[in-house]
Each structure stands twice: as C-alpha cells, then as structure tokens.
Amino acid sequence: MARLSVCMVMVFFLLWAIAIQGAEYLKYKDPKQPLHARINDLISRMTLEEKIGQMTQIERNVTTPEIIKKYHIGTEYFDWWRECTSSHASAETWMDMADEFQKGALSDRLGIPIIIGTDAIHGQNNAFNATIFPHNVGLGATRDPQLVKKIGAATALEVRATGIPYTFAPCIAVCRDPRWGRCFESYSEDHKIVQAMTELIPGLQGDIPANYPMNFPYVNNERIKVAGCAKHFVGDGGTINGIDEYDTIIDWNGLKNIHMPAYLDSIRKGVATVMVSYSSWNGKKMHANYNLITGYLKNKLKFKGFVISDSEGIDRITSPPHVNYTYSIQAGIQAGIDMVIVPFKFVEFIDDLTSLVKKNVIPMSRIDDAVERILRVKLILRLFENPMADRNLAGQLGSQEHRELAREAVRKSLVLLKNGKNTDEPLLPLPKKARKVLVAGSHANDIGNQCGGWTIEWHGHSGNTTIGTTILTAIKNTVDPGTEVIYNENPDREFFNSNDFSYAIVIVGEHPYSEYVGDSKDLTIAEPGYSTITNVCESVKCVVTIISGRPVVIEPYLEKMDALVAAWLPGTEGQGVADVLYGNYGFTGKLARTWMRTVDQLPMNVGDPHYDPLFPFGYGLTTTPTELIAAHVQYTTEINSQTENHRLHQHKYKLTSPQKFPHITVHTYEQNTNHPYDFLSKKDIKKKMEEKEKYQIFSAEEEIVSSAP
C-alpha cells in the first residue's frame, strides 16, 4: 500500500512538472514576460499560413467564426452593420457579435485574438444612438487641441462600448483644395493646425508615460482606450484639383513641409498604426512606394507600429484595379505594408501571398517583420489577456456627458462670417423674446444632414438617421416660451405677405457624402438652398447658417444676408448652434480654411501669391455672451417733468466698460407714465433686463412700470 502511495505521489509530481513546462512553453501568453520575448516566442511557433492570416483583414459581412479559425485571420473590419443599425441595435448587441468572432480566433491552434477595427472618425459613428461629434473641418476652427483630446477619450469609450479596440482615426490630411470629397475629414489647410490636433491620439490611446521608448506604439492598458491610426500616408490632401485618390504633384520639400509634419507628431505621441493613402506622389502609387513606407516611415522615423493598407488599396496599384493582383500583392508587401484590408477576396490574397513567399519572391524576413509589428500592437492592447468586450462600458454609448462635450465642440466650431449689413447694427446674438420667428431651410430639421458622411452609413444620408437634437428643435428649446417659432422648409414670396416675422434663421448646406462621392467642381449648396436664402432674406432680417464640409460658394447671395454663420458638420448636438445664435455663449471660431470667392480661384491657400479670398484664413467675428453684457450695464432713471396725473421719465442704460463691447449699442429713451404709476424696484428692473437680454432693441414701448399698491 505504501509502495502504491509512493507511486501515486511520483505520478502527481510528474504531471505537475509537465504542466509547469507547458506553462513555460507558452511564453507568449505570459503577461509577465517582456514584450519582445512574447513576440519572438509566438512567431517561432507560427506556420507560414498562420503568419499570412495575421496580415489579412477581412470585412464583417464575409466573416464567420469558422472562417477566422480556418484561415487564421488576424483582423476584422467592422463595416456598416446594416442589420444592427436598421434595428437600432444596443451596445450589447454589438458586443455579442464582436465576442462571437473573437471566440473563433481563440479556438484556433495558437489562440491569437483578432483585432477588430472600424472607422470611428467623429465618434462611434457606425452605431445608432452614439454621440456624433463635429467633423474635423469644424474642430480645426476651434483651435482647441485639448478639446480634441477630450473628444478622443470619449470616442474611445464609445468604440469600446461596441466591443471594438481599434479605430481608423485620426485623419491628418492637409486639405489644400476644398473640391476634394474628403476635405471635411481634414482639420485645416495649415499643417500647424493639423499637427496640434494630433492630440486626438493621446485622447484615443492615453498619455505616454515618462521614459517610454520613443516612436513606439502605446495604448493605455486600461480597457477604456483604443488603438489609433494616422491616415492617409501621405499627401492625400494635395491631389490635383482635389480629385480623390489622384496624384499629388509636389517636390520632396513640399511633401515634407506640408503633408508630413503631422506624422512626426503622431509617431511621437505613440500612434499604434498608420494607413497608406490611395493617392500617388508624382505618379507613384503610395501603396507601392517603398522609399516612403519603409525607407522614410519605418527606417527614418523609426515607426514601430504596423502599416495598414486602405480597403482594397493594393488592388488599385494597377489600373484598372485588380488586373494583375499577384503583382499588386508583391508590390504592396515589399513596399512595407504589414496588414492588408482585402476585404472580400481574402482566399485569393492568402493563396497568392503564400505562393510568392514559397517561391522566394517575397522573403520570409518581410513576413516576419509584418507579423512582429501586428503582434506588438495586439500585445500592447492586452488582447491576449482581455480579448472579450467589457460589458461594463455599454452605458458609455451616447452618454449625456459625451453629448455635452459634443455640444461644447459645436459652440466652439461655429465661425461668424457676417453680423449686420453694417457694423453699427449687428443682428447677433438674437433676442430670445420675439413675437414670431421663422426657421427655414433643408438642413434645419435633419440629423443626417447635420452629421454628414461617415454616419451610420459610409456616405451618410439625409433624414433622422440617429438620436440627436436638430437645430430647429434646439431653437425651440432656447427661445422664450412666448415666442412663436414657425418652420417652413422653403417658403415662397407669398408666404411673407401673410406673416410678420421679427427675424428668420435659414439653415441650408450640402447633402451628406464621403470620399470620391463628395468630389465637387462647383462647390454649391444643395437645391433649393439659394432660392430659400433669396426668398427669406429679401423679405425679413435673416441669419444664414451653412451646414457643409468645406467652404461653399455664397456670392452673390452674401449681400442679401444680415448675418452668416459657418456651422460645418456639427453632428448630433444641434443645441450647440442655438447656444451661440442666442447669446448664451459667444462666437469664437476662426476659419482653418480659406473661404474662396469662386471655384476658379482654387487651389488657393494662405500664403499663395494670388491670395484674394472672400474670407481669409483665420477670419471669424466674435460676439459677447449676453450674461456678460448684463454684468456691465448700468441702469439709471430720472423724472424730467411731473404734473398731477403725468410723469415723463428718462431711462438710461450705460455700458460701464464700453471698450470691452464695441459692437453693443445701449440706448437712452423717455417714457410717459400716468400717475399713480411708479417704477419697478431696481431688482425687478434688473430681472426685466435679463429677460430682455439684448439692450440695443429696447424701445419707448417697453413696459417697465407697475401699479402702485
């Protein structure tokens, strides 16, 4: 019996030893091991097929857990979830699908988790009920990098709330021609503003700790951050005539000084990935440009994250696309692309790349370099430790805190281009108390138009596509309860014969678009926008608010307008527009793009010798919040004459600091009152003034008297 016990103990220790050896053998799964040791250990175990699978990104609509396992797929692109968006899917539904695919990856031999990526470029814009922030063209006008960083942090939370750890943002293109259909994705024509706005990256990924390796990808290991992607490398915003995916003709110094600087900032801030541009540089397709991808980005700038193609980007190395796919794969991989968004014909890609390696056309060292970079990002994201979605984050999708942040971004992005037909009679801020107000225009009551492209669908679309506040609703929320707001999308002249409006707000602009669909030769707003402006502004005082992804042609209609506001593509929080129109906050935005007179002037950027804009780069009028004005208004009253039944009072409103408010006119006026009426107390008068808010429209008809007790 004792002998049997000894044998059992020996067997136990033998099994324990084997288990220990097995644990040590799977070094890549041990988070206590150094990063490079885990990477090397895992690569040493991988077959060629498993390595090429890691380099392959496929689209969700062709993906199943079985396909992920069979082909060892390393990454998946969550495109527009039609079944989710059409059914208004919850965050939990998104997470369920993400986890289902992840289970397929974890069931493979080595259990390497997939990294799921998506285009969350102004919030988690794929998901219904997400917070949609202003597009980059508006954020550039804020000149506020810290605000953009906060937006990055909020976006990361909402992306994580849908089970996704990777977003293809930020776009750091320097748009040099607004005819480009992606100009709204660019912060500015000035690379310095674009550089400043790379603060989105630490917002998405987290702040790099002290003593962290330089130019090394970084993502905070808390599960509230996501991997970012600086795109599109390089020169995508400089193509001829703003044609999408076309050729950027510029010398090396121009490319380096205009289009490259933001990449240096992005890499210093630890960006995890870089996406290559569809465009060409001086005739050479960027997807096949070894000198820029490997020679400059990887070797010169020491970028250690992975380089990803654009969707079907290697197909477009040839013209027509995919005509010689084997050559395109060879050219793209040898240029230095590590991960390829196929996204549909993944079997052909895998077979052709495998064949090229086996024939020694593409060396194994190039494959290992790509896989090392991909695994580095996955390990930094801690996907091996936490591959599944965090259900505790579901409530972050469309949270009120994020919507308030978006509302702030809208306020700061608005640019006031005109305020009054002469400087002595500004129209803005508007009075909240008025008898009747007209709101007109195709974009006044349309969330889809406010949000623009890359919202719910690739190109976006008009209509109430998601949850948010239209500008019309925001106006109704803001005005005095006694003010009647009338909405007529496109009123004709006769409409005004039967209505008497205090003022009108016209909201018109472009319909949603993205990429090549948005390329424009004329830069006009959608019909019937110009006729709406004409009919309204020739009949009543009007402020025109333009919803667009770029400057648009507004002459010869500018002279008809009393005020003009560039609101860009503000997203779901239209309340931010009303906040500023009505003086709760002042206008502060400055143009980050030159506003041309005609398209014939294009391309035209600040510093060009032929620079003659309608509104120059950096232009933007300001207004003062009405509450601040109230704090600087002094009220006095005098009795000029009095009889038994009559008093003549003089009411004086004086600015104590007129130099601070040169655009504010404060009137003194006289009022007759009949005995035994007396004035309100100063406290009541102050309250009355605050309700009125806009002192330049006080008149002799304003009642500020009350019956004596």
Sequence and secondary structure as in RCSB ss.txt:
>XXXX:A:sequence
MARLSVCMVMVFFLLWAIAIQGAEYLKYKDPKQPLHARINDLISRMTLEEKIGQMTQIERNVTTPEIIKKYHIGT
EYFDWWRECTSSHASAETWMDMADEFQKGALSDRLGIPIIIGTDAIHGQNNAFNATIFPHNVGLGATRDPQLVKK
IGAATALEVRATGIPYTFAPCIAVCRDPRWGRCFESYSEDHKIVQAMTELIPGLQGDIPANYPMNFPYVNNERIK
VAGCAKHFVGDGGTINGIDEYDTIIDWNGLKNIHMPAYLDSIRKGVATVMVSYSSWNGKKMHANYNLITGYLKNK
LKFKGFVISDSEGIDRITSPPHVNYTYSIQAGIQAGIDMVIVPFKFVEFIDDLTSLVKKNVIPMSRIDDAVERIL
RVKLILRLFENPMADRNLAGQLGSQEHRELAREAVRKSLVLLKNGKNTDEPLLPLPKKARKVLVAGSHANDIGNQ
CGGWTIEWHGHSGNTTIGTTILTAIKNTVDPGTEVIYNENPDREFFNSNDFSYAIVIVGEHPYSEYVGDSKDLTI
AEPGYSTITNVCESVKCVVTIISGRPVVIEPYLEKMDALVAAWLPGTEGQGVADVLYGNYGFTGKLARTWMRTVD
QLPMNVGDPHYDPLFPFGYGLTTTPTELIAAHVQYTTEINSQTENHRLHQHKYKLTSPQKFPHITVHTYEQNTNH
PYDFLSKKDIKKKMEEKEKYQIFSAEEEIVSSAP
>XXXX:A:secstr
 HHHHHHHHHHHHHHHHHHHHHHHH GGG TTS HHHHHHHHHHH  HHHHHHHTEEEEGGG  HHHHHHHT  E
EE    HHHHHTT  HHHHHHHHHHHHHHHHTSSS    EEEE  SSSSTTSTT      HHHHHHHT HHHHHH
HHHHHHHHHHTTT  EE   B      TTSTTGGG S SSHHHHHHGGGHHHHHH    TT  TT     SSTT 
 B EEEEETTGGG GGG TT EE   HHHIIIIISHHHHHHHHTT  EEEE SSEETTEEGGG HIIIIIIIIII
S   SEEE  TTTTGGGSSSTTTTHHHHHHHHHHHT  BEE  S HHHHHHHHHHHHHTTSS HHHHHHHHHHHH
HHHHHTTTTT  S  GGGGGGTT HHHHHHHHHHHHHH EEEEESSSTTS   S  S  SEEEEESTTTT HHHH
H SSSSSSS  SS  SS B HHHHHHHHS TT EEEE SS  HHHHHT   SEEEEEEE     GGGG  SS   
 TTHHHHHHHHHTTS EEEEEE SS    TTTGGG SEEEEEE   SBTHHHHHHHTTSS      SS B S GG
G S  TT TT   SB TT  B    HHHHHTTEEEEEEEEEE SSEEEEEEEEEES GGG TT    EEEEEEET
TEEE  HHHHHHHHHHH  GGG  TT   EEE  
